[in-house]
Each structure stands twice: as structure tokens, then as C-alpha cells.
Amino acid sequence: QLQASGGGSVQAGGSLRLSCAPSRIILSTFRDSTMGWYRQAPGKERELVASTTRSDIPNYADSVKGRFTISRDNNKKAVYLQMNSLTPEDTAVYYCHARFTAYSNIDYWGQGTLVTVSS
């Protein structure tokens, strides 16, 4: 189970930090995982926002490059998404995503956390 937190309402130009920590995952399993964040805005498809590999190599959607930063803390078994310079176009439900090598790289999803950016 992926437990995400940190969503909320903010004005344009503001910042939020999302956190996600899978439960009942041992450290070695977390270390060998790809973790990421997706988002889904009303009426739109779910899209990748950012991901980080087990080697901590990040990948970002073009729309968030330079504004968002994904990071992972293997010791805490957590992944974070720092979101700066938010715009109303960033308004969406954000989902934590994980693939664990130990679990055959099946997709795991968190419950979603709502981010609302007002102009």
C-alpha cells in the first residue's frame, strides 16, 4: 500500500511537497524500485509527472521540468515531490506509483492526493 500525503490548496506561484511511503515494504525491496508521481486532471488522462529509478535517476514531464523535483530517501523508504512555481494547470489528483523488482514490477498505486492551484 502506498500512502501519499501533502496535497492541498495553494495560490499560483506557491509550493507544495508531496510524500509517499509504501507500507509493509522491507528496505531492500524499496531500494530496488522505480518510484514516481502521476497526476490526473478533470477530464484528462492520467499522466506521468516524475519518476526516479533505483539508481536515483530522475525523469520529468516537460511541463514540470525546472519546477518540480523528485527525490527518494531509501533509509526512510519514502519518495517526495517538491513542487514549486505552481500554476492552475498543475491542479490535479496526484498519485504515487511504484514498481518493485521483487514483485515482478507490477504497478502499485497510491490513493491519490488532491492539489488545487488557484490563480
N, C-alpha and C positions, 0 to 999 in steps of 0.2 A: 504494500500500500504506500502510495506517495502522498505525503501531507504537505500541501503548499499553503503559504501564508504571505501576507504583506500587501495584498491588494487594497484598493481604496479609491477615494476621490481626491483629485488634485487639479489645480489650475494649470493651464498651458505654461510651459516653461519650468514646471516643477519636477520633482524627482520622487521615485518610489523604489523600494528594494524588495524583490520577491525572494522567498526562501522555499526550499523544498528538501525534505528529508525522508527517504524511504524507511519504513519501519520493518523490523524483523529481517534486516539485511546485515550479514556479517561484513567486516571491514574488507576482506579480500574480494568479496563479491562486488562491493561498491567500487573498489579500486579498478576493477576490470569491467567498466561500464561506459556507455555513452549516455550522457545526461543532456537534457535540453528543455527548452521552453517553446511552446506553440501558443498561438492565440487565434481566437475566432470572434470576429466582429459580427454584429447582427446582419443576417442576410448574406454572409460571406463564408467562403470555405475556410477550414482550419489551415493555418499556415505556420511554417517554421519561423521562429524569431531568432533563436540562437541555440547552438549546441556545443558541447565540449567532449572530446574523446577521452579515453583513459590516459592518454599522453598529455591531456590538458591543452589540446589544440582546438581553438575556438572557430566557429563558423557562424556568420551572421547573415541575416536577410539584408539586402541592400538598403531597405527602408530604415533600418535601425543602426547601420554602421556609423560609428563615431558618437553615438548617443547612448547605446546600451553596452553593458559589459557583463559577460557571463563568467562565473568563476566557480571553482569547486574546492571544497575543503574535505579531503579524504579522511582526515582524522575525525572530523565531526560527521562524516557521511552525509554531506549536505551540498547542495548546489544553489547558487544565488544568481539573480539577475538584477543588476543595478541599472535603473532606467533614468536617464537624465534628459533634459530639454524635451519633456513630453509634449505632444500635440494632441488635439482632439482625434486625429486619425489613429492614435495608439489605443483608443478606447476599445476594449475587448475583454473577453474572458481569457485569462492566461492559464495554460495547462502545463504542468510539469510532465516530462516524458523521460522514460528510461529504457535502456536495453542492457541487460546483464548477460555477459557471455556465459555465465554459469547456468542461466535459464534459457539457453538457446536463442538469445537475442530476441525474445518475444517482446512486443511493445507493451509497456506498462504506462498507465496514465493516472495523473492525479485528478482530484475532483474539480479543479478549476478555481481561480480566484479572479474576481472582477476588478478591472482597472478602468476608472472613468476619468477622462480628462476634459475639463470644461474650458471654453475659450474666454 
